[in-house]
């Protein structure tokens, strides 16, 4: 075999302009398209789907989701989700900076961090991003949540969130979840059923509302008490 010539490192390290342009266009679309879709999703009759739903379709798994308007969802469920997931929902602009500062402080002190994702942040993540913790996802999620909060009403954000949230493998949206776990439509959920569904949201793959774990049974009464005294906290939904 003949000797190999010297490696052309410059050729290896420098991308062709066409390829670089393609990559930049792809990154730009990934970042900007969600902001365009936020305007589109503000239209009341549009029924968005989440990235997890699209992944299920791509993998030929399918999913169960039955869109339901906010007016047809039990107030018990709406209040339970707010009190469990985002107690300051009506008062922040997409991000609860007080909670976020607490998480950063805990992280810098080496302490275990608590969740600080608001409902707008979770909605942005469900619609446009991916599961799992990473600084990149959080950096994309924060401006999307604030932008969506400025475009959508609080009622619209809640409606979208409750219709795209995952409540189990292949189970998306509160209508499919309430029928699967309790055999009733979302409009008929009792307070107990609503709180069990709400406390299952942080880990819907392992937590089943119809078969609550010991931790879920402990949390549910706490959320029920918060729901009963939530009047001043839900004025943006039930003013």
HELIX and SHEET records of a PDB file:
HELIX    1   1 UNK A    9  UNK A   13  1                                   5    
HELIX    2   2 UNK A   17  UNK A   41  1                                  25    
HELIX    3   3 UNK A   51  UNK A   58  1                                   8    
HELIX    4   4 UNK A   70  UNK A   72  5                                   3    
HELIX    5   5 UNK A   75  UNK A   85  1                                  11    
HELIX    6   6 UNK A   97  UNK A  108  1                                  12    
HELIX    7   7 UNK A  119  UNK A  128  1                                  10    
HELIX    8   8 UNK A  135  UNK A  151  1                                  17    
HELIX    9   9 UNK A  154  UNK A  164  1                                  11    
HELIX   10  10 UNK A  174  UNK A  182  1                                   9    
HELIX   11  11 UNK A  186  UNK A  188  5                                   3    
HELIX   12  12 UNK A  191  UNK A  200  1                                  10    
HELIX   13  13 UNK A  201  UNK A  203  5                                   3    
HELIX   14  14 UNK A  214  UNK A  228  1                                  15    
HELIX   15  15 UNK A  231  UNK A  233  5                                   3    
SHEET    1   A 3 UNK A  64  UNK A  65  0                                        
SHEET    2   A 3 UNK A 171  UNK A 172  1                                        
SHEET    3   A 3 UNK A 166  UNK A 168 -1                                        
END                                                                             
